[in-house]
Amino acid sequence: MNARDDIQELALKDVMGDRFGRYSKYIIQERALPDIRDGLKPVQRRILYAMSQDGNTFDKGFRKSAKSVGNIMGNYHPHGDSSIYEAMVRMSQDWKLRDVLIEMHGNNGSMDGDPPAAMRYTEARLSKLSGELLADIEKDTVEFVWNFDDTEKEPTVLPAKYPNLLVNGSTGISAGYATEIPTHNLGEIIAGTIYLIDHPNATLDKLMTYIPGPDFPTGGILQGKKELKQAYGTGKGRVVLRSVTKIEPLKGGKQQIVINEIPYEVNKANLVKKMDEIRLNKKVDGIAEVRDESDRTGLQIVIELKKDTNAEGILNYLFKNTDLQVNYNFNMVAIDAQRPQQVGLKQILEAYVTHRKQVIVRRSEFELAKARKRQHIVEGLIKALSILDEVIATIRASKDKKNAKVNLVTNYQFTEEQAEAIVSLQLYRLTNTDITALEEEARELAETITKLLAILNDEETLLTVLKTELREVKKNYATPRKTLIEEEIQEIIVNTEILIAQEEVMVTVTNEGYLKRTSLRSYGASSPEEIGMKETDYLVFGKQLNTLEHVLIVTNQGNMIYRPVHELPDLRWKDVGEHISQQISGLSADEKIIAVFDYQKLSETRSFVFISRYGLIKQTKMVDFSPWRSYKGRPTICMNLKDEKEEIVNCYLVKDDDPLDVFLVTTKGFGLRYPLAEVPVVGARAAGVKSINLKEDDYVVNGVLVVPDGDTAVTIVTQRGAVKRMLAQEIPPLSRAKRGLMVIRELKAHPHRIVYMTPSSQQPELDITTQNNTRYRVSENDFPISDRTSNGSFIGDEKKDGQIFDIHQVIQAKLRENNE
């Protein structure tokens, strides 16, 4: 197959790169970003220019939008009619533009995001302010280029008598660039521009005394002057925009929050819907009703509150969790000299002043040429009238118009243009009054030419004209500021008590990790034993708490889990509960919960004591476990367990000044007692210090805290099914990391090995399961206190039942005493 001359072989990546590069250049320059000089995107400029050319201006009647869109599409903008109409509608929306550029009759959308009526139903015309953007366009003030089919010419920029980019702002997304320029107050912008003309080296601080910040059509409160300054300096920055609200009293001790201004570009209907969802989902208890009372007189949203509700607290919650307050991100990108630039306030104003100077120069040159041309004609006419009889005789003697013009030029030294004006003169102009009028016109033309030359030859005069025109626009169109500016961004502190419906609930946590909260009604409708739980599982914690309280949950693998009570799953008493793994990641499959601690506030004067299986112990301050950022999904370390087989066997929360002893018992029967004061307080991620000197193959069965001078009975169970009770204080106090003394008698044949030790408690029942699945429920009180060398008494037949397989204390969930 022969290679064809008309086919090029190109790499796909080169073609794609080239085509995408061209497309990007097009949408950056010709679609999404505004020009720094007139603040308009191409579609907006074409809409204004086409409507102006059609005479569809503020001083004439409204015209069907569809007609204007058709003209714009047919002559200047070869894109979809919907995109043209959308741009046209936006320019008429007084909640999007600070000063609208198009006036529209009919439905042009709403703050609720409602679509406008179709273009066949609406009517539009240019606003009076648009006339200031287009003023003098016919005087060769700006560059014109051919349209898409070379049939019409269109302007590349409008003359713009005021800095529209800042007044009406802009928003857009193109390839690699986006822009977000806020709206401003026209009067302030013009005042700042005039100051900059007079003081080209003006500082940003000084400019900001004239232009303190954006002025949004929807009003609102803007916070953060420091952030504003950064945004105006660099073109990038973030400020906070919040609604204007007030709290009003109602009858019966109730209150309501009234909102009259919402942040710029926030959809009102969505905002009301979100606030009503918060009421429906009871994320905040206290909202009775959310109503949109807006009408043609203005915006009003009312949030009616229940009796005795903290209105400030609810308002703060709404600021934080809805669009009642938003962050406004400045990203001031505009096309400057055909290139997208991130620009600051001063740069925008400087570019505008430069543009406007060029416009005035070009206009003056145009008017000067026109004045000189007319001056030349007027001079000819005056001269003709002064020798009128000769001129008339010459014309009468001529053969035709062309011959008359030649004779006038030859006989009287008129120029071609003057001769044309003379032969075209109507007879009634040959009166005495007309010579006076011509002389007056000649004088006016001379003055005009002098003025125009002054503008062209003297920078000061040029700037005076520029300032005068700006002041005129300000006088005619300036309106009072709508947005209030506040110095500091106010931090929103949401008090938890506001968000949570206070309720007394029963909280239960099981050894295998199932947790729940149950209403007292559900708990009271069943007996405590009917709690939903797996057969192999047992209760570690069961207590009446308030939804405003919190729990810290300790696992045997050295993890600490934090849960506010109100975030626990709300389930019936007979339900099993939700497994902790459904909320928390990073736990191992066989991880068990060993202790749960409830509290209202973290205490500075309390510490956790952690005791590990392989002989480590530590204390850590309670405040080290203040809620961490990712608590909802991840646990935090409470003890660094370096060995895979290592685990926490017990955990206590104690007051720092409590004089307590640590009492440890190992499986081989060693018991050690020493003061807790010997255990150092370390950080949450520390491993701790040696608690007891263990023999090989020995490990700590449990460790408890006892008072030094009391009678603390402990219950010990061996693998053979022997149970005994003794006093912990029978072991004399030694010091940390010693071997300790025996708490059972060592037998040569078939020795006892301790599998369980616990302090005798107010809930003294133990549930014991043997290897042959025989279950015993025994009360610790049934066993008398014996000495430390006793091996206790057997609960069953060791040969028949096998060794102890599982043992745990039977915990009953209980209500607060006196139901406090």
Helices and strands as residue ranges (DSSP letters): H 12-27, I 28-32, H 42-53, E 63-64, H 65-75, H 81-90, E 102-105, E 123-126, H 128-134, G 137-139, E 144-146, E 153-155, H 164-168, E 170-173, E 178-181, H 186-198, H 204-210, E 221-223, H 225-234, E 236-242, E 244-249, G 251-253, E 255-261, H 268-280, E 287-292, E 301-305, H 311-321, E 325-331, E 333-336, E 339-342, H 345-386, H 388-397, H 401-412, H 416-423, G 427-429, H 432-457, H 459-477, E 484-486, H 496-499, E 504-510, E 514-519, H 520-524, G 528-530, E 539-546, E 550-555, E 559-564, G 565-567, E 578-579, G 580-582, E 593-599, E 606-612, E 616-621, G 622-625, E 636-637, E 648-655, E 661-666, E 670-675, G 676-678, E 689-690, E 700-706, E 713-718, E 722-727, G 728-730, E 741-742, E 754-759, E 765-770, E 775-779, G 780-782, E 793-794, H 798-801, E 804-809, G 817-819
